[in-house]
């Protein structure tokens, strides 16, 4: 695995594990039934048990780092998996914050997350294009 892919994968693991720790620390503050889905206005419209939220959210944020660790992907694949981890972690973090602190759901963090994902993807893809167009320095 190229070094940049390892770095991106390590970041994905760090982000995902930070969420799992956040969820564990918030566990006793979560109500038995938590808001899990929201309207465009930010109002909850679906409630599930906190155990179901923990299973779904943890599974969702951990699947991309697991795939990136145990399967082969090109740089675009690693960028996509990193993006998936970032966006899902932001979304579920906001769900936990809403249920613990009453903090409203906002699209701004997701937009910032998407921007960071785009930057990483561009770096990975453009870095590949630049390395492919660099002439060989092999001596003949």
N, C-alpha and C positions, 0 to 999 in steps of 0.2 A: 504494500500500500504506500503510495507517495506520502511524503512528509506532510504536505498541506492537507491531505485527506485524513491523516492521523490527528492533526491539530483540530480540524473541524469536527471529527468524531469525538475527540476528547471534550471539546466545547459542548457538543450535544449531550454527552453523558453528564457533564457538570450542570447544565441547565435542567435536564430531566431530574437528576438527583436533588437539586435545590428545590424543585417543586415537591417531590416526595417528602422531603424533610419539612417543608412548609406545611404540607397537608398533615403530617404526623403531629407537628407542634400545634396545629389548629384543631386537632381531632376533638378534644373535650369541649371546645367552644362552638363546634358545629351543632345545629339542632338535629333532632332525629330525622326530620324530613327537610331536605335542602332544595333550594331553587336550583334547577339544572339547565333550564332553557329560558331564553328571554326574547321578548318582542323587540322590534326595531326601536321602540321607545325606551327600552331597558327595563320593562316590567316583566317579572317572572311569569311564565305560563306553563311550566312543567316542574313538578316536585318529585324527587326520588329519595330513597333512604341514603343516609350518609355513607353507609357501607357500599352501596351501589355506585355512588359518586367516586369513592376511593378506588374501587376496582376499575371503573371505566376510565377515570382521569389518569391514574397511574399507568394503566396499560397503554393508553393512547400516547402519553408522552415518552414512554420507554420503548415503544415498538421501533421507532426510527433508529435510535442508537444501537439497539440490538441487531437490527438488519444491517446497519453500516459496519458493525463489528464482525459479523459472521458471514456476510455475503460479499461478493465482488461487485463494485460499482465503479463507473468512470467518475470524473470530476463533477459532471453535471448531476449524476446520481447522488453523490455526497452532498452537493449543494442543495438538492431537493430535499433530502432527508434532514439536513440541518434546518432548512426552512420549516419543514413540517414540525420538528421539535420546538422551534422558537414560537411559531404561531399557536400550536396547541398548548404549550406551557403558559403563554400569556393569557389565552382564553380561560383555561382552567384556574389559573392564579386569580383572575378577576372573579370567577365564580366563587372560589373559597373566600376571597375578600368580601364579596357581597353578603355571603351567608354568615360570616363572622362579625364583620364591622359595619355592614349596611352600606358599604361604599358602592356607588352606582356603577353599573356596567358602562364602559365607554369604548368607542371604536378607536380612539387615539392611540392607545398602547399597541393595538393590533396593527395599525398603520405604521407606527415606528418599527415594530417587529418585522413587518413586510419589507420596509426599507433596508433594515440590516441584512435581511435574507437576500435581497436583490444585490446589495453590495458584495456579500460573500460569493454569491453565484457569479457575478460579473468578474470578480477577482479570479475565481477558479476557471471559468470558461476563457476569459481573456488571457490569463496566464498560460493556459494550454495552447491557445492560438499563437501567442508570442514565442513559446518554446518550440512550436512546430515550424515557425517561419525563420528561426535562427539558423544560419548556415552552420554546417558541421565544421569543426576546427581540427578534424582528424588530419594527421600528416600522412602523406602518400609516399 
